[in-house]
């Protein structure tokens, strides 16, 4: 499960990842959640940002993640393209 983006705040570390099985999926998406949560949510990146499933996150956390995903959509899509091409991914780290 390669991590592709870490968004670090004073209270939470948000982790955005791709799973190995994601390479079988043609539609770009990311799995995201806060560090330490067992079940991440799944967010479609195209054709628009939408929630596929919520995982172990609250509605408030989902709202925050959807906003972060929208802000960093282009970076996530670039990471998706590298992932699909089999390239090595560098974790992008953003500190608030």
N, C-alpha and C positions, 0 to 999 in steps of 0.2 A: 504494500500500500504506500506508494510514494506520496510524501507530503509535497504540496506544490506552493502553498502560501501559508505563512503564519502572520496573523494580525494580533499584535500584542497591545493590550491596554493595561492600566494599573490594576484591574480586577480580574480580567479574563484573558486567556490565550485562545484565540479562535484558530482552528486547524482546518485547512482545506486540502483534501486528498483525492487521488484517483485510486481505485482498486484495480488489481490485476485483471479482473474480468471486464473492466470498463473498456478494454481495447476491443472487445467484441461488439460494442455498442457504437453505432455511427453517429448518434446524436450527442453533441457535447454536453457534458454534465460534470458536476463536482459533488463530492461528499464532504459535508462540513459539520463541525460541532465544536464544543469547547473541550479543551484538553481534559482528559479524565472521564469523559462520557463514553459509555459503551456503544450506543447506537447513534451514528451520525445521521443527519438528514441528507436527502438527495435533492440537488437543485439542478434543473435544466438550465443551460446557458443559451440555448437557441431553440426556436427562433426568438424567444424572449425569456427573461428570467422568470421561472415558475417553480414552485415547490412540487417535487414528485412524491416524497414522503417525509414525515416529520421526525422520525427517530425518537430519541429520548429528550427532545428539547421542548421548552415551553413556547407558547405563542409569542411572548415578548422576545425570547431568544431568536425565534425564527424570523421575526420582523427585523431584528438587528442584522442577522446573517443575510437576509435578502437585500438589505440596503448596502451592506459591504460587498456583496456579490455584484450588485449593479455598479458600484463605484469602480470595482476592480475587474469588471467583465473582460476588457480587452487583454489584460495580463493573464487571466485564467484561460481565455481562448488560445492565446499564444502557447501557454503551457500544454493545453489539450493537443494542439497540433504537434508539438514536440513529442508528447507521450504517444500519440498515434503513429508517429514516424519511427518510434523506437529509440529516440534520442535520450541522452541522459538529462534528467531534470535537475535544475538548481532550485533550492527552496528560496522563494522570495519572502523576505521578512520585512514587515511594516510595523513600526512602533508608533502608537498614538501619543 
